[in-house]
């Protein structure tokens, strides 16, 4: 077992961002090494099953009251503890400077304010590194450097998306990206929905459709499909099967004990749904969460086999249908919670190498919840994620959940985050769709409508972006 230790000067900041929850190490090949983390006084002890070097990542508070995931540089095991604040500052500054160099070398136009922020961040980090003999002073300078790096990264991304979107709009006034929402039923606030979205994902739940074996209830889906067609909305269906939870009808439980039965019944259900809406819905998200798992106790290898069998059944029914696969938690946070060996992108690549033809990838950015804390990443992390998946050269859909307000957070901070995510997606050529997962959420403070069914400020933001950039 490998052990890496940190000396923590500001445990109060560590506690504000969630304490020792959701900490892990990012390896050089994208794998995630979970860590058993304990805080003993001012000593943070991370025990791992591997001894390889890796980037330590955790949630850290910003000066504006929000939190975001931060990284160290790659750290090796050593007898002496690292200084946590100093290593996080080093990681954030290194990440900022590397991305600035890449974009600036590709033609990005910087600004005097951004250049000054980068210099100030570097100056604060230098002060932290040179004052190591005075830990309190060093930690304070390191924390300031982290904040300056975060502000500079935000400004860098603002410059990037502004220039990239301007470049895209030189070829077409409106960016060809779908803006859609997941729907279970026809929205009561129809005018608000149509003012915001030009696409819907028709929710298809096996348990709701076939609660009794052989008896299908199609009324809700039929009505939703008819409504969408009348209003000329782009439609995609699904997800038909969710492998992150046990969504089987009760009658299926007795048949799910063997993998062959599970594959057979699942393939039959998928064929039934696609056959009913043949020619009406051309895009289907057949399976979600195959990379994470959690349902039916399937191992990673069994999930790959299951996915292959079900998608083969789809191709056998209609080889022209567009099939997408949803990848949940694409940053791999779940690898610290469930027994998986492959990172999200490695899992997808394994499916492709098995000969499975997938037309689109849906990157689900639903924020994993740990108690009342949410892991949020900045625009630079999202940009790097999209660029990484763009290497497959297939269309990408970004699926977003509007998160509930965190403690001591105002709606403006959340909307600033949502706006930055939206603009970063619009700046990327490979992104063909942006999908919101909740029209009206049961979670207080989340969703696009408030508790009275009135438009939330986040919905108004989406409508403004729609008018400005899309259609």
C-alpha positions as CSV (number, residue, x, y, z in Angstrom):
1,X,0.0,0.0,0.0
2,X,1.3,3.5,-0.9
3,X,1.1,6.4,1.4
4,X,1.4,10.2,0.7
5,X,1.2,12.7,3.5
6,X,0.5,16.4,3.5
7,X,1.0,19.1,6.1
8,X,-2.1,21.3,6.3
9,X,-1.8,24.9,7.5
10,X,-5.4,25.8,6.7
11,X,-7.7,22.8,7.8
12,X,-10.5,25.3,8.0
13,X,-10.4,25.8,4.2
14,X,-10.3,22.1,3.8
15,X,-13.4,21.7,5.9
16,X,-15.3,24.4,4.0
17,X,-15.0,22.5,0.8
18,X,-16.1,19.1,2.1
19,X,-13.4,17.9,4.4
20,X,-11.8,14.6,3.5
21,X,-14.6,13.5,1.1
22,X,-14.1,12.9,-2.6
23,X,-10.3,13.0,-2.6
24,X,-8.3,10.8,-5.0
25,X,-5.2,10.7,-7.3
26,X,-5.3,11.1,-11.1
27,X,-2.7,8.9,-12.7
28,X,-0.8,9.7,-15.9
29,X,-3.0,7.5,-18.1
30,X,-6.3,8.9,-16.9
31,X,-7.0,6.2,-14.3
32,X,-8.2,7.2,-10.9
33,X,-6.6,5.9,-7.7
34,X,-9.0,6.2,-4.8
35,X,-7.4,7.2,-1.5
36,X,-8.4,6.5,2.1
37,X,-7.8,9.9,3.6
38,X,-7.7,10.8,7.3
39,X,-6.9,14.2,8.9
40,X,-4.9,13.8,12.1
41,X,-4.3,17.3,13.5
42,X,-2.5,19.2,10.8
43,X,-1.4,16.0,9.0
44,X,-3.4,14.7,6.0
45,X,-2.6,11.0,5.3
46,X,-3.6,9.4,2.0
47,X,-3.4,5.6,1.8
48,X,-3.7,4.0,-1.7
49,X,-3.5,0.6,-3.2
50,X,-0.8,1.7,-5.6
51,X,2.5,3.3,-5.2
52,X,2.7,5.2,-8.5
53,X,3.0,9.0,-8.7
54,X,-0.2,10.9,-9.4
55,X,-2.0,14.3,-9.2
56,X,-3.8,14.8,-5.9
57,X,-7.2,16.3,-6.5
58,X,-9.9,17.6,-4.1
59,X,-12.5,20.3,-3.7
60,X,-11.2,23.7,-2.5
61,X,-13.0,27.0,-1.7
62,X,-12.8,30.1,-3.7
63,X,-12.8,33.6,-2.3
64,X,-16.3,34.2,-3.7
65,X,-17.8,31.4,-1.5
66,X,-18.0,28.7,-4.2
67,X,-15.8,25.7,-4.4
68,X,-14.1,23.9,-7.3
69,X,-11.9,20.9,-7.9
70,X,-8.1,21.6,-7.8
71,X,-5.1,19.5,-8.7
72,X,-1.5,19.2,-7.5
73,X,1.2,18.4,-9.9
74,X,2.3,14.7,-10.1
75,X,3.6,13.7,-6.7
76,X,5.7,10.7,-5.8
77,X,5.8,9.0,-2.5
78,X,8.4,10.3,0.0
79,X,9.0,10.0,3.7
80,X,8.4,13.6,4.5
81,X,5.0,15.3,4.1
82,X,4.3,17.7,1.3
83,X,2.9,21.2,2.1
84,X,-0.7,20.9,0.9
85,X,-1.4,24.5,0.1
86,X,2.0,24.9,-1.7
87,X,1.5,21.8,-3.9
88,X,-2.0,22.8,-4.8
89,X,-0.8,26.3,-5.8
90,X,2.0,24.7,-7.8
91,X,-0.6,22.5,-9.6
92,X,-3.0,25.3,-10.4
93,X,-0.3,27.6,-11.7
94,X,1.2,24.9,-13.8
95,X,-2.2,24.0,-15.3
96,X,-2.9,27.6,-16.1
97,X,0.5,28.3,-17.7
98,X,0.4,25.2,-19.8
99,X,-3.0,25.9,-21.2
100,X,-2.1,29.6,-21.8
101,X,0.9,28.5,-23.8
102,X,-1.1,26.0,-25.9
103,X,-3.9,28.5,-26.7
104,X,-1.5,31.5,-27.2
105,X,0.6,29.5,-29.6
106,X,-2.6,28.7,-31.6
107,X,-3.4,32.4,-32.0
108,X,-5.3,33.4,-28.8
109,X,-5.1,37.1,-28.2
110,X,-4.3,37.8,-24.5
111,X,-4.9,41.0,-22.6
112,X,-2.9,43.2,-20.2
113,X,-5.2,42.3,-17.3
114,X,-4.8,38.5,-17.9
115,X,-1.0,38.9,-18.2
116,X,-0.9,40.8,-15.0
117,X,-3.1,38.2,-13.2
118,X,-0.7,35.4,-14.3
119,X,2.3,37.4,-13.1
120,X,0.7,38.1,-9.8
121,X,-0.1,34.4,-9.3
122,X,3.4,33.5,-10.1
123,X,4.7,36.1,-7.8
124,X,2.6,34.8,-4.9
125,X,3.7,31.3,-5.6
126,X,7.3,32.3,-5.6
127,X,6.8,34.0,-2.2
128,X,5.1,30.8,-0.9
129,X,8.0,28.6,-2.1
130,X,10.7,30.9,-0.8
131,X,9.1,31.4,2.7
132,X,8.8,27.7,3.5
133,X,10.6,28.3,6.8
134,X,7.6,30.4,7.9
135,X,4.7,27.9,7.3
136,X,1.9,30.4,8.1
137,X,3.2,33.0,5.6
138,X,4.0,30.4,3.0
139,X,0.4,28.9,3.2
140,X,-1.2,32.4,3.0
141,X,0.8,33.2,-0.2
142,X,0.0,29.8,-1.6
143,X,-3.7,30.3,-1.0
144,X,-3.6,33.7,-2.7
145,X,-1.7,32.2,-5.6
146,X,-4.4,29.6,-6.0
147,X,-7.1,32.2,-6.1
148,X,-5.2,34.4,-8.6
149,X,-4.6,31.3,-10.8
150,X,-8.4,30.5,-10.7
151,X,-9.3,34.1,-11.6
152,X,-6.7,34.0,-14.4
153,X,-8.1,30.6,-15.7
154,X,-11.6,32.1,-15.7
155,X,-10.4,35.1,-17.7
156,X,-8.4,32.9,-20.0
157,X,-11.5,30.9,-20.8
158,X,-13.5,34.1,-21.3
159,X,-11.0,35.2,-23.9
160,X,-11.0,31.8,-25.5
161,X,-14.7,31.4,-25.8
162,X,-15.2,34.9,-27.1
163,X,-12.7,34.5,-29.8
164,X,-13.7,31.0,-30.7
165,X,-17.4,31.9,-30.9
166,X,-16.7,35.0,-33.0
167,X,-14.7,32.7,-35.3
168,X,-17.6,30.3,-35.6
169,X,-20.1,33.0,-36.2
170,X,-18.0,34.4,-39.1
171,X,-19.1,31.2,-41.0
172,X,-22.7,31.2,-39.7
173,X,-24.6,33.8,-37.7
174,X,-26.2,31.0,-35.6
175,X,-24.2,28.2,-34.0
176,X,-25.5,24.8,-35.1
177,X,-26.0,23.3,-31.7
178,X,-29.1,21.8,-30.3
179,X,-30.4,23.0,-26.9
180,X,-32.7,20.4,-25.4
181,X,-34.2,19.1,-22.2
182,X,-35.2,15.7,-20.8
183,X,-39.0,15.4,-20.4
184,X,-41.2,12.9,-18.8
185,X,-44.4,14.6,-19.8
186,X,-45.7,17.6,-21.8
187,X,-44.6,20.7,-19.9
188,X,-47.4,22.8,-18.4
189,X,-45.4,26.0,-19.1
190,X,-45.3,25.2,-22.8
191,X,-44.5,28.8,-24.0
192,X,-41.5,29.0,-21.7
193,X,-40.2,25.7,-22.8
194,X,-40.5,26.5,-26.5
195,X,-38.9,29.8,-25.9
196,X,-35.8,28.1,-24.5
197,X,-35.4,24.7,-26.3
198,X,-35.5,23.3,-29.8
199,X,-35.1,19.7,-28.8
200,X,-36.3,17.2,-26.3
201,X,-35.2,13.9,-24.9
202,X,-38.3,11.7,-24.5
203,X,-38.0,9.8,-21.2
204,X,-38.5,6.1,-21.6
205,X,-38.6,4.1,-18.4
206,X,-38.9,0.3,-18.6
207,X,-40.6,0.0,-15.2
208,X,-43.2,2.6,-16.2
209,X,-43.9,1.1,-19.6
210,X,-44.1,-2.6,-18.8
211,X,-45.0,-2.8,-15.1
212,X,-46.6,-6.1,-15.9
213,X,-45.0,-8.7,-18.2
214,X,-46.3,-8.2,-21.8
215,X,-48.5,-5.3,-20.9
216,X,-47.2,-2.0,-22.3
217,X,-48.4,1.5,-21.4
218,X,-47.5,3.8,-24.3
219,X,-50.0,6.6,-23.7
220,X,-47.6,9.1,-22.0
221,X,-44.8,8.6,-24.5
222,X,-47.2,8.7,-27.5
223,X,-48.6,12.0,-26.3
224,X,-45.1,13.5,-25.8
225,X,-43.9,12.4,-29.2
226,X,-47.1,13.7,-30.9
227,X,-46.6,17.0,-29.1
228,X,-43.0,17.3,-30.1
229,X,-43.7,16.5,-33.7
230,X,-46.5,19.1,-33.9
231,X,-44.0,21.7,-32.7
232,X,-41.2,20.5,-34.9
233,X,-38.8,19.8,-32.1
234,X,-35.8,17.6,-32.6
235,X,-36.3,14.3,-30.7
236,X,-34.1,11.8,-29.1
237,X,-35.3,8.9,-27.0
238,X,-34.0,7.3,-23.8
239,X,-32.2,6.3,-21.9
240,X,-33.8,2.9,-22.3
241,X,-31.6,1.1,-19.8
242,X,-29.8,2.7,-16.8
243,X,-27.0,0.6,-15.5
244,X,-26.3,2.8,-12.6
245,X,-29.5,1.7,-10.8
246,X,-31.8,-1.3,-10.8
247,X,-34.6,-0.1,-13.1
248,X,-36.1,-3.4,-13.9
249,X,-39.8,-4.1,-13.6
250,X,-40.7,-6.1,-10.5
251,X,-41.7,-9.1,-12.6
252,X,-38.2,-9.2,-14.2
253,X,-36.4,-9.9,-10.9
254,X,-36.9,-13.6,-11.1
255,X,-35.3,-13.6,-14.6
256,X,-32.4,-11.4,-13.8
257,X,-30.3,-14.0,-11.9
258,X,-28.5,-15.1,-15.0
259,X,-26.8,-12.7,-17.4
260,X,-28.1,-14.4,-20.5
261,X,-31.7,-13.9,-19.4
262,X,-31.0,-10.3,-18.5
263,X,-29.5,-9.6,-21.9
264,X,-32.3,-11.4,-23.7
265,X,-35.1,-9.5,-22.0
266,X,-33.3,-6.2,-22.2
267,X,-32.7,-6.6,-26.0
268,X,-36.3,-7.6,-26.5
269,X,-37.5,-4.4,-24.7
270,X,-35.2,-2.2,-26.7
271,X,-36.4,-3.8,-30.0
272,X,-40.0,-3.3,-28.9
273,X,-39.6,0.4,-28.2
274,X,-37.5,1.2,-31.3
275,X,-40.0,-0.8,-33.4
276,X,-42.9,1.2,-32.2
277,X,-41.3,4.6,-32.9
278,X,-39.5,3.5,-36.1
279,X,-39.3,6.5,-38.4
280,X,-40.4,9.0,-35.8
281,X,-37.5,9.0,-33.4
282,X,-34.2,8.6,-35.2
283,X,-31.8,9.2,-32.3
284,X,-31.7,6.9,-29.3
285,X,-29.7,6.9,-26.1
286,X,-29.9,3.1,-25.5
287,X,-27.8,2.7,-22.4
288,X,-26.6,5.1,-19.7
289,X,-24.0,4.5,-17.0
290,X,-22.4,1.4,-18.5
291,X,-19.0,2.9,-17.5
292,X,-20.0,3.3,-13.9
293,X,-22.3,0.3,-13.3
294,X,-24.0,-0.3,-10.0
295,X,-27.1,-2.3,-11.2
296,X,-27.5,-6.0,-11.0
297,X,-24.1,-6.5,-9.6
298,X,-22.5,-6.7,-13.0
299,X,-18.7,-6.6,-13.3
300,X,-16.9,-4.3,-15.7
301,X,-16.4,-7.1,-18.2
302,X,-20.1,-8.1,-17.9
303,X,-21.2,-4.5,-18.6
304,X,-19.1,-4.5,-21.8
305,X,-20.7,-7.8,-22.9
306,X,-24.2,-6.5,-22.0
307,X,-23.8,-3.3,-23.9
308,X,-22.4,-5.1,-26.9
309,X,-25.4,-7.5,-27.0
310,X,-28.0,-4.8,-26.6
311,X,-26.5,-2.5,-29.2
312,X,-26.1,-5.4,-31.6
313,X,-29.9,-6.0,-31.3
314,X,-30.5,-2.3,-32.2
315,X,-28.3,-2.5,-35.3
316,X,-30.2,-5.7,-36.3
317,X,-33.5,-3.9,-36.1
318,X,-32.5,-0.7,-37.9
319,X,-28.9,-0.1,-39.0
320,X,-29.7,3.6,-39.8
321,X,-30.7,4.6,-36.3
322,X,-28.3,7.0,-34.6
323,X,-27.1,5.4,-31.3
324,X,-25.6,7.4,-28.5
325,X,-24.0,6.1,-25.3
326,X,-24.1,8.2,-22.1
327,X,-20.9,8.4,-20.0
328,X,-21.7,9.4,-16.5
329,X,-19.2,11.3,-14.3
330,X,-16.7,11.6,-17.1
331,X,-14.0,12.9,-14.7
332,X,-14.1,9.5,-13.0
333,X,-15.1,10.5,-9.5
334,X,-17.0,7.2,-9.1
335,X,-13.8,5.2,-9.4
336,X,-13.2,5.9,-5.7
337,X,-16.6,4.4,-4.9
338,X,-17.1,1.4,-7.1
339,X,-14.7,-1.4,-8.2
340,X,-13.7,-0.4,-11.8
341,X,-10.4,-0.7,-13.5
342,X,-11.0,1.5,-16.5
343,X,-11.3,5.2,-16.6
344,X,-14.4,6.5,-18.5
345,X,-12.5,7.2,-21.7
346,X,-10.8,3.8,-21.5
347,X,-14.1,2.1,-21.0
348,X,-15.5,3.8,-24.1
349,X,-12.4,3.0,-26.1
350,X,-12.7,-0.7,-25.1
351,X,-16.3,-0.8,-26.5
352,X,-15.1,0.7,-29.8
353,X,-12.3,-1.8,-30.0
354,X,-14.8,-4.6,-29.6
355,X,-16.5,-3.5,-32.8
356,X,-19.4,-1.7,-31.3
357,X,-20.5,1.2,-33.5
358,X,-21.6,4.3,-31.5
359,X,-22.6,7.4,-33.3
360,X,-22.5,10.0,-30.5
361,X,-21.1,10.3,-26.9
362,X,-23.2,12.0,-24.3
363,X,-21.0,13.3,-21.5
364,X,-23.2,13.6,-18.4
365,X,-21.9,16.3,-16.1
366,X,-24.4,15.6,-13.4
367,X,-22.7,16.8,-10.3
368,X,-22.1,13.9,-7.8
369,X,-23.5,14.7,-4.4
370,X,-21.6,14.0,-1.2
371,X,-23.8,15.1,1.7
372,X,-24.7,18.7,0.8
373,X,-21.5,19.3,-1.3
374,X,-21.2,19.3,-5.0
375,X,-18.0,18.9,-7.0
376,X,-17.8,21.8,-9.5
377,X,-15.1,22.3,-12.0
378,X,-14.1,25.4,-13.8
379,X,-14.4,26.1,-17.5
380,X,-10.8,25.2,-18.1
381,X,-11.4,21.7,-16.8
382,X,-14.5,21.4,-19.1
383,X,-12.5,22.5,-22.1
384,X,-9.8,20.0,-21.5
385,X,-12.4,17.2,-21.0
386,X,-14.1,18.1,-24.3
387,X,-10.8,18.3,-26.1
388,X,-9.8,14.9,-24.8
389,X,-13.0,13.2,-25.9
390,X,-12.9,15.1,-29.3
391,X,-9.9,12.9,-30.2
392,X,-12.5,10.1,-31.1
393,X,-13.8,12.5,-33.8
394,X,-17.4,11.8,-33.2
395,X,-20.2,14.2,-32.1
396,X,-20.4,15.0,-28.5
397,X,-23.5,16.0,-26.4
398,X,-23.0,17.7,-23.1
399,X,-25.7,16.9,-20.5
400,X,-26.0,19.4,-17.6
401,X,-27.9,19.4,-14.4
402,X,-28.6,22.8,-12.8
403,X,-27.3,22.3,-9.3
404,X,-29.2,23.5,-6.2
405,X,-27.7,26.4,-4.4
406,X,-24.9,25.5,-2.0
407,X,-24.7,27.0,1.5
408,X,-23.8,30.7,1.5
409,X,-24.1,30.8,-2.3
410,X,-26.3,33.1,-4.2
411,X,-28.1,32.4,-7.5
412,X,-25.8,34.7,-9.4
413,X,-22.7,32.6,-8.6
414,X,-24.5,29.5,-9.8
415,X,-25.7,31.2,-13.0
416,X,-22.2,32.4,-13.7
417,X,-21.1,28.8,-13.5
418,X,-23.9,27.7,-15.8
419,X,-23.1,30.5,-18.3
420,X,-19.5,29.6,-18.4
421,X,-20.3,25.9,-19.1
422,X,-22.7,26.9,-21.9
423,X,-20.3,29.2,-23.6
424,X,-17.5,26.7,-23.4
425,X,-19.7,24.1,-25.1
426,X,-20.7,26.6,-27.8
427,X,-17.0,27.3,-28.6
428,X,-16.2,23.6,-29.3
429,X,-16.7,22.3,-32.9
430,X,-17.4,18.7,-31.7
431,X,-20.3,19.6,-29.4
432,X,-23.5,19.2,-31.3
433,X,-26.0,19.3,-28.5
434,X,-26.4,20.7,-24.9
435,X,-29.0,19.0,-22.8
436,X,-30.5,20.0,-19.5
437,X,-31.7,17.1,-17.4
438,X,-34.3,18.8,-15.2
439,X,-37.2,20.9,-16.3
440,X,-38.7,21.1,-12.9
441,X,-36.7,19.4,-10.2
442,X,-38.0,18.0,-6.9
443,X,-34.8,19.2,-5.2
444,X,-35.3,22.7,-3.7
445,X,-33.3,25.4,-5.6
446,X,-32.5,23.1,-8.6
447,X,-34.2,22.8,-12.0
448,X,-35.3,25.5,-14.3
449,X,-38.6,26.4,-12.6
450,X,-39.1,27.5,-9.0
451,X,-41.5,25.8,-6.5
452,X,-44.4,27.9,-7.9
453,X,-43.7,26.8,-11.5
454,X,-42.3,30.2,-12.5
455,X,-39.1,30.6,-14.6
456,X,-36.0,30.5,-12.5
457,X,-33.2,32.9,-13.2
458,X,-31.2,30.0,-14.8
459,X,-34.0,29.5,-17.3
460,X,-33.9,33.2,-18.2
461,X,-30.2,32.9,-18.7
462,X,-30.7,30.0,-21.1
463,X,-33.3,32.0,-23.1
464,X,-30.9,34.9,-23.3
465,X,-28.1,32.7,-24.6
466,X,-30.5,31.1,-27.0
467,X,-31.5,34.4,-28.6
468,X,-27.9,35.6,-28.8
469,X,-26.2,32.5,-30.2
470,X,-28.5,29.8,-31.4
471,X,-31.8,30.5,-33.1
